[in-house]
Amino acid sequence: MFENNRLCKALGIKYPIFQGGMAWIGTAELASAVSNAGGLGIIGAGHMPPDLLRNEIKKAKAWTDNPFGVNIMLMSPFVKEVMQVVIEERIPVITTGAGNPAEYIPALKEIGSRVIPVVASVALAKRLVRTGVDAVIAEGMESGGHIGEITTMSLAPQIVDAVDVPVIVAGGIADARGMVAALALGADGVQMGTRFVLSEECIAHENYKKAVLKARDRSTVVTGLTTGHPVRVLSNKLTRKFEDMERHGASTEELDKLGVGKLNLATHGGDVENGSVMIGQISGMLSEIKPVKVIIDDIVAQIPATLKRVQDLC
Ligand code: TUI
């Protein structure tokens, strides 16, 4: 399977399955496991200082011989230094999130890295393709963390029609049904975040994983719609406080301040009530923690039956 997939060929991977580059939990442990299982593991640089990122890259290089990527969160205060690290370490695939990476593209292309930004709109996808990106990740608002405004179902085909580079679809995908649906929408591959949180290799605190296991379809909310930084998180004490402050006319600064340090508090501190549990809407479907290899093998194994079901209906 996937022998003729242009994304797999271009990146040297077996399956067109990316692991979302999640801040704090997209570590070398998870990224190397995904790459070893035939997908593309991605270290999430998040707000990491450059030294820490370099350390994660060194670990991942030791733990896998397969290609892996780094996701650069463009709102990070360390973005320039982190770009320098990935260039020095000659990381073959750079994904970006939460902004427009245009100014960094020439330097990354110069060392031969594939640049694959996450986009949440057709306009940004078209603009970035003109600057020479190799593919785009179309991320629907079902995803956890920082999101756009359009659902995967509506965004994916519009981006596929608008650009001539491979499209990876993200947001609401966690099994073969989701993957086949994304491919039907015109995707060349998929990216999953929440599914990989519930893996044995993910280093998230056990309370964080338990919270994801307990989540139902309507357990997440989007905060920050008024500040221009919408973030999908599990509904909890923190989001209720945020909503309360928002209702009482708190300023963007006050609201942004409330979020500082809260992701780490949840992912590592295990405080899933006062911390920020960034997970996607598909968490409601997930009920099992599995090794990364089993997650990927199960999805790939289910693809023929999923396709057959579709065909039998037509
Ligand atoms: O980046 C993400 N998801 C993230 S980043 C993150 S770290 C964080 N921590 C605390 C508070 C806020 C963030 C957590 N989750 N996904 C990729 C993504 N990028 N989704 C949406 C976008 C996006 C949105 C608008 C990309 C570009 C864009 O347009 C920018 C522009 O200038 O046009």
Boltz pocket constraint, residues with backbone or C-beta under 6 A from the ligand:
constraints:
  - pocket:
      binder: B
      contacts: [[A, 23], [A, 46], [A, 73], [A, 96], [A, 97], [A, 98], [A, 99], [A, 100], [A, 118], [A, 119], [A, 120], [A, 124], [A, 139], [A, 144], [A, 145], [A, 146], [A, 147], [A, 148], [A, 229], [A, 231], [A, 259], [A, 263], [A, 278]]
      max_distance: 6.0
